[in-house]
Every structure is written in C-alpha cells, then in structure tokens.
Amino acid sequence: MTSSAHVGVVGLAVMGRNLARNFANNGYTVAVYNRTQARTDDMIAAHGSEGAFVPATSVEEFVASLERPRRIVIMVQAGAGTDATIESLLPHLEEGDIVVDGGNAHYEDTRRREEALREKGLHFFGVGISGGEEGALNGPSIMPGGSKEGYEAIGPLLETIAADYDGTPCCTYIGPDGAGHFVKMVHNGIEYADMEFIAEAYDVLRSAGLTVPEISDAFREWNTGDLDSYLIEITSEVLDQTDAATGKALVDVIADSAGQKGTGRWTVQIALELGVPVNTIAESVFARSVSGHLDLRAAGREHLSGPAHSFTPEDKAALIEDVRQALWSAKVVAYAQGLHLIRSASEQYGWDIDVAGVATIWRAGCIIRARLLERIRSEYAAGQLPTLLAAPSIAAGLADASDGTRRVLATAFGAGVPVPGFAAAVSYYDAVRAERLPAALIQGQRDFFGAHTYQRVDTEGTFHTEWSADRSETKLD
C-alpha cells in the first residue's frame, strides 16, 4: 500500500467521523479505521465522495497507509478503550510518529501516556476538542498538549481544521503532556457553571410569571449585547420549541434531572487538590446532582416548607435587566475562577500556559464561545493579572452590575427560588474584595482544639495559645 495519507483517524463514531471529514474537506488525504469494519464501510458509503479517504480493514493496513511522520488521531471512548487502541498501534509505529488522543481523557491519564510513549521515541498529544458534532465537522476549538517538537508536525493540520475568529485559528499549542486536556477539562467546568447560571436566570423569570415565549425573547435580546454567546443563543431556541405531542413548551415536558459526564466533577476535584476556589463550578455540579436525587427531592417536597417559588415583580422590564446583570456577573466570575485554576495548574506542573492564548482559542468553535472572551483575551494580553476580576474593564462592569445582581439574589431568596450559582458568584466576589475575612476565627478554633497554630497581623512568626492552661501565648518560631 502506498503511504499517501497525511493523517489518520481511529474511531469512527460521530465525533471521529466528522473530524475525519473535516480533515478531508480541508484538502488532506485521511486514512480511516474502526475496530468494527461496518462502521468504516458506512462512513465511506455516506461520505466517501467528500474528499480523499483511505479506508483500512486492519491496524497494519491503516498504519502502512500513512506518510512519515505518521499522524494518528484516536477518537475512541476515554479510559481503557484509549489504552487498548494505543497498544494495538505501538507494534507498527516508528520513532518520531505522533499519536493524538482527541477524547475527553483525564489529564493525569494523558501525562502517563505521554511519558510512556516518549520513552519509546513517540510523540503523544492530549488534545481537547470542543464544539460537539457540528464543531468537529465545521471547525472546533482545539487545545493540544504535548511536545513542542511534535506540534511542528501536527499543529498545522489542527490549526487548519479549527474554527476561525477574525483570521486567527482557534487552536494553539497549550503546553507539555496533560496541559491540553487540563484546559479542556476547565473549559467544560466553566460550561457547567454557565449553563447553571442560565437555568437560574430562566427560573427567576419564570417564577416572576413570565411566559416561556417572553423569556425566550429576553434571551434573544441579551444575545445582541454583552451576553452574546453560543449558550445564550441556543437557550432562546430551546425555549422556542413546542412539543408536538402535547402542544406545550418543550422545556415543560423535559424531565428536570440534568445529566453529567464527569469533566465538571473532575474540575472541582482537582481544584480542591490544588487549593483553588472554584465555588461557582462546584455549585453547578452539585445543582445537577440535586436534580438527579429524586427521592431526596420527593422527601423535601413532602416535609419542608417555605416561600411558594413565585413572586410578582413591580416592574417586569426592570427585573429582566437585573437578571441580565446577574447572569453576566456570574459568568465573569466563573471565567475568573477557571482561568485561575489553569494558571495554578500551569505553575504546579511547569506547563507555562499562556492564559491570553487560552481565551483566544475559546472565542469561536467551542461551547463556551462568547463575546466576553475577546475582552478577556485583550485584558490578559495587556499584562499580568492576579485575577480576571482585577482587569479594569471587568471590574468596572461588575461594579455597574452589582446593585441589580444583589436585587436578584434578595428577590430569589425571598421567593424561595434556588440560585446556588448566582449566590456563589456574589459570595466569591465579596470574599476576594473583603478587607478582612472571618478566617481569623477559624484559625483560633483550629489552634484551640488541635494546636494548629496561627499567625498575627502585627508581628511575624507562628503562635499558639495555651488554651487548656493559663491561655498565655507562645511564639514557636
């Protein structure tokens, strides 16, 4: 077989198939292989005329069809399936070949795989791909992590098939080993938070008596301003949808139990390990969990009392504007927390991630693409920021939205409408701007029951109070 294919794709489910078609649509010859031959045959039958495909019936045939250095993109189920696919490829690869995992792998798995393949003289890339089925076909946001040397060979192909924002591809080298999959994981964590905020905005407006079409109109209007984003756009579309069977708004016949695939949960777990506060993302994960605990909710409805989850606004237009401000503010805080987590991980693992670069490739193609990201990119590119919230334009916007945001919280609490995401965002904002936090009391308590010591504000050193004796203070260093 002639080694003519520029790139190969293993795994031809929807994402893999669409990614292969994207390569082909951009002029590349694409080798394709799936463990189940019927899937390869189906793809060629349906899409073989779209470009130059080289279908293979075996791993050996697939690898042999690729030019050197071989560039192989794996699009199989994360976990054991990825490891099995890599193992099947290894006997046929040679030094300098490049293996790309385009699935939602845990970044620690990517670090393990990258090290193992590096020892064999191979380049392994963990590549985050966001944009869903449509993005995979028409241009996703791509977040590659691996060796800089390997990126010289695979990077141009990925940048060609990525989404484009004003002439800039939404793909850039993120950093070594697990950096790409880490950034994709945090992207998904922010996505969880953004979706929760949108749901809370909808719930507040619905509880105020607005109809589903009215709320859809509000989201459509918001999408023309500083909330312009993919998720706001599709929210108005979802709310516009009528159920054919009942004639009701589709949102009213969908079960109110939200699923999750794990990346949001991973984001929170890793933030806890690194000691980085991401409470907006955590609350969004927990909100989905609450929605799925049906027995818990049934018990709550039976035994717990409170406000009726409804209210009548004095000024409907004013409420809509306040909710818009609350939604924008919460969104900003979630981005700030996610980017803080990325920067902290970069320092922990020596990845040297460019935060402005991350914002650059999130501007198009991905699920969290939004007008806000151009402002974020610009602010980070202008200089080092301890947090996104310190950026001048961001801080000014949050200050302008503060009163409206707090009115939404007060109204929601008073009416019994749960807004854990909004509340978390405001609490974080107030915590990071506070002159002094009550953590001083916590340190006193820890010293009382566990002799964990404390520091003072007026002198250096570590101190302990003899709580069970004369309560004198001892300086320990």
Disulfide bonds with the S-S distance in Angstrom:
none
